[in-house]
Structures are given as structure tokens and as C-alpha cells.
Amino acid sequence: MTQQDEAVSLETLIRATVPRYTSYPTAPHFSAEVGADTYGGFLDRAAEDGPVSLYVHIPFCHSICHYCGCTTKASRRYAPIEAYVEVLRSEIAMVAARIGRRAVSHIHWGGGTPNLLSAAAFEAIVGDFHRFFDVGPTAEHAIELDPRHLGDGRARFLAGIGVNRASLGVQDFDPMVQAAIGRIQPAETVAAAVEQLRDAGISSLSFDLIYGLPEQSVSSIERTVEAAVALAPDRISLFGYAHVPWFRINQKLIDASKLPGSEQRLELERAAHGAIAAAGYAPIGIDHFARPGDPMAVALSQRTLRRNFQGYTTDRAETLIGFGASSIGRTPAGYAQNVTDTGNWRERITGGRLATERGRVLTPEDRLRADVIEQILCFFDADLAATAARHGADPALFSADLDKLAPLVRAGWVVADGGKLAIVRNGAELARLVASAFDAYLGTGGRHSVAV
């Protein structure tokens, strides 16, 4: 196969639409069969399963960026946010009453824009966490931040309530790209946020970058990477923009004619990937990078890296409790997602019920396939025979899945031998596609973004 043939074939492959696999089964396969009672049972059975992680969803922003795929809403007034916090605190108390005073390994604030919360709201919620759970000094306490809304001593305040890691939504430094996606954010704003956080003692920083945006070019994304690495974050996430206007109406503000095609997306991804790696960051899975010695790079080398709804993580807790509208939780028994609409969520919580709207009870085969898919996404390989044995299954279960990968094996990109599978070339581009071969539900529901 010539280099030209390879490029054409890879460009064709990455047009496939496949899940991101932050869970398995994926969210489109959650159902209303899992409601408040079922989730309550999940929590009851998880009461002795070691430490837990806590996720808090704050679904508010000052304005909605055109590209955003998050569950959030614009609010210029603080009153709706204040009301939301009161219900959120009731939910925390309700769940804690079911699960007991458990050790906490990770806390993660997402959104939306969590840094829109007032100091009083942060103090109240964090106070509840310490009151109802055992949050030790070694727990990772992370928050997603919009650099445009970090001022008035907020960084020092966040450090004071225990935040020790921050992820900044950078996306792109190019002014033309920023205008096209409705997020004007000068480089000076990001640099000021970084300085404030480090001065406050929050030195573990991560940047989110996006490729596949309108007006991007290879040269512009390389400049963005250059500006990002100059600020020396510990981690960088490089996400492919998922254009799903049928799912997120705000994305209709994106001029689809200005979006790069699949071949251009691949060029952008490779240019950014190469520039980040050249700056000394270790590639982590399909879209993360970390400085050597960072806990995430260590987790990769020790094969303890995990993948969950926040992406790649060092968190090894088997139970993730989601708080807030639309949040998703996971226990060994299954997944549970809260109702998305904040009004319905409020009504359920104030009525004394868990707000679970849908989820998934995991079968033994689900757990087996989730294990394989997570290995592929984290390490670009999987020991199918050992994994089957660990789950008490017959490795012959994967025969049909391996048949789907035959073209990639013939191309020399994937090796399947002796019950072991490995992606040996183009791992970042092909991992989602290879993982999808082991997805028993693929094609039976939901629409997905392209593989790269």
C-alpha cells in the first residue's frame, strides 16, 4: 500500500460516525426503564464499593457559544442560578442519605460556566460535601473555567475552598476563528487567568483546544498550539468539533460551508497533535496530552488510566455521583442520568424524589465490552482473552467483532494475534473506529460525530 493509497483510505475511514465512548453502552442507549427507584437501588448497592467521585453540573452561561454542545442555558440574571443552587443542595443531602458518609477521591465542577456561582454558593455546596462525605486532603478538586469570567480575587477564593486543578476553555486563539464561533477571548485574557490561578496556588492547569472549527487552517491551529504551550499548562485536551445542529440548535449559527471537510479535519488534527507532542507533551489516548511526570502520564505508563464522562482521568472510583440537571452518574450496577430540563429537575427534587429520567442497567456482557472498549480508547490495545477470562466469558464472543477489523489488519494498522489486539499505526485517528467494532448496539440508535 503506497503512502497515497494509505491517506485516501484513512481519509475515507474517518468519515465514519462513531461514539466518543465516554461510556458503554453510550447515552443514546439509556432508557426510561431506569428511573428514580432503580437509581436508588444502584446507590444502595454501591454503599460499600470504596471511594466515590462527585460531579456537579452548573447549566448556566452568560451567553451560549455557537459551537457549544453542552447542556446549558444563557442567564444574565443571578436569581435563577441562586434558585438552582438551593435545589442542588437538597439533591446532595438526598443522595448522601442513601449512600452514607463515603470517602471522596475526586470532585469535578462542569457546565456551563461553574465560575458564575457566587462565593456564598460555592461555600455552601463545598460545605455540604464536607458535611455529608469524607473529602480528604488528597482528593482532586477540579473545575472547568471560562477565562473571561475569572476576576475579583476569584482564583484565590477557589483555592481557599479546596480547588486544586482547573481546566480552561481556550478552544482557539485566532481572532477570525473566535468570531466565527461566537467566543471572543483575547490571548491576554487567558494569560491573565493563568497568572491568577498560579498566584493563588492552583498550579495544575489544563487547556481545552478544538480542531475542526470554521476559519481554521493548519497554520492558524499551529499558532494556537504555540500560544497555548507558551503558557505551559500541565495538560492539553485536543477535541474534534462535533457539528450536531439537529441536537444543539445554537450550532445552527455556525456557517456549515466554512467547516473543514474530513480530509482537512485530519490535517488539522495531525498538525495540532504534532505541534503539541513536539513541545514535549506525552500523547494520552485519542485527544489528551500531559507533561511527563504528570499523574495522567504516569497513569498511562502504569495502565491505570480510565475514561469517563469527563474524558480521560486518573480517577479509579467505581461510583461517580452526578448532581444537577442532566448530570450522569455511574455505579457498578449501571448508569443514571438526571432529567435535563431544570424545571422538571427542580420539581422532582423538591418533591423528595431523585431526578433520574433514564439510564442503563449493565449486563455482564455490557461490562465485558465496556472493559475492552475502555482499554482500546486508553491504550490502543486490549488483551481480549485475558479480559474475557476476567469476566468469566468465552473469548470466542469476539470472533465477529474481529472479523469487522480485517481490513485494518490487512492494511497493517491493527494486529490481532493470540487473543490480543493492538492498533500499531494511526492510533489517535482509529481508536474510536476500532472500539466501535466491539459495540453491540452500534447502529441501533442515536447519531454521532465523525471519527476524527
HELIX and SHEET records of a PDB file:
HELIX    1   1 GLN A    3  LEU A   13  1                                  11    
HELIX    2   2 ALA A   27  HIS A   29  5                                   3    
HELIX    3   3 ALA A   36  ARG A   45  1                                  10    
HELIX    4   4 ALA A   79  ILE A   99  1                                  21    
HELIX    5   5 PRO A  114  LEU A  116  5                                   3    
HELIX    6   6 ALA A  119  PHE A  132  1                                  14    
HELIX    7   7 PRO A  147  HIS A  149  5                                   3    
HELIX    8   8 ARG A  154  GLY A  160  1                                   7    
HELIX    9   9 PRO A  175  ILE A  181  1                                   7    
HELIX   10  10 ALA A  187  ALA A  200  1                                  14    
HELIX   11  11 VAL A  218  ALA A  230  1                                  13    
HELIX   12  12 ILE A  249  LEU A  253  5                                   5    
HELIX   13  13 ALA A  256  LYS A  258  5                                   3    
HELIX   14  14 SER A  262  ALA A  278  1                                  17    
HELIX   15  15 PRO A  295  SER A  301  1                                   7    
HELIX   16  16 THR A  342  THR A  350  1                                   9    
HELIX   17  17 PRO A  364  PHE A  379  1                                  16    
HELIX   18  18 LEU A  384  ARG A  390  1                                   7    
HELIX   19  19 PRO A  395  PHE A  398  5                                   4    
HELIX   20  20 SER A  399  LYS A  404  1                                   6    
HELIX   21  21 ALA A  406  ARG A  410  1                                   5    
HELIX   22  22 GLY A  427  SER A  436  1                                  10    
SHEET    1   A 9 ALA A 282  ILE A 284  0                                        
SHEET    2   A 9 HIS A 288  ALA A 290 -1                                        
SHEET    3   A 9 ARG A 235  GLY A 240 -1                                        
SHEET    4   A 9 SER A 204  TYR A 211  1                                        
SHEET    5   A 9 ARG A 165  GLN A 171  1                                        
SHEET    6   A 9 ASP A 134  LEU A 145  1                                        
SHEET    7   A 9 ALA A 103  GLY A 111  1                                        
SHEET    8   A 9 VAL A  52  ILE A  58  1                                        
SHEET    9   A 9 THR A 319  PHE A 323  1                                        
SHEET    1   B 2 PHE A  60  CYS A  61  0                                        
SHEET    2   B 2 LYS A  73  ALA A  74  1                                        
SHEET    1   C 2 ARG A 306  ASN A 308  0                                        
SHEET    2   C 2 GLY A 311  THR A 313 -1                                        
SHEET    1   D 3 ILE A 328  THR A 331  0                                        
SHEET    2   D 3 GLY A 334  ASN A 338 -1                                        
SHEET    3   D 3 THR A 356  VAL A 361 -1                                        
SHEET    1   E 3 ASP A 381  ASP A 383  0                                        
SHEET    2   E 3 LYS A 420  ILE A 423 -1                                        
SHEET    3   E 3 VAL A 414  ASP A 417 -1                                        
END                                                                             
